[in-house]
């Protein structure tokens, strides 16, 4: 019988972590790597697992998840964020799928919940590799937007992970600023360059793609806010990168 480990990295996720942990209680073990929470995150996690590691530094998303992966003992690993939730259908699929030893990993659709409603079009149903055999996959060391490198066959699951990333416009704007800063820094370190022209073209294209091509208008005002915000994020990401080179 195959065993399953859950890995979650946290920092100040008290408002989200209980929902996440309730959805993964079916696993054989839960590994938490916390990077210095000052709220009740760690205390809540202790109600679900005794495998909690608190780190003093922040090496980036890829390395932090790699630390969590090193602590696992299960045959399979599910990587999930603190503000996410495994759906009932996905739980059933996972328990069945981890018995398939010829498959190395599974990609899972992630569905955003924004202002209490499921976003089905604008930024809905993006797929990510989240479930994988422990000995056949590893995280890249990227500071942000880390990948999972898999050795072997990858298949798809249909059950959703629900993502409660933005519960308000304030949260959306704050995260956009944080992520664009980190992405610009990472690209700058790798020698990438951008310009105001690229920033403009990228932002316009993202709005067209999310709102019209992906039919984000069917998500109503939430789709409009998200399409505009993601376009704005692309603009600032390119401009921050451009200013980093100017400063250098």
Secondary structure, 3 states (H helix, E strand, C coil): CCCEEEEEEECCCCCCHHHHHHHCCCCCEEEEEECCCCCCHHHHHHCCCCCEEECCCCCCHHHHHHHHHHCCCCCEEEECCCCEEECHHHHHHHHHHCCCCCCCEEEEEEEEEECCEECCCCCCCEEEEEEEEHHHEEECCCCCCCCEEECCCEEECCCCEEECCCCCHHHHHHHHHHHHHHHHHHHHHCCCCCCHHHHHHHHHHHHHHHHHHCCHHHHHHHHHHHHHHHHHHHHHHHHHHHHHHHHC
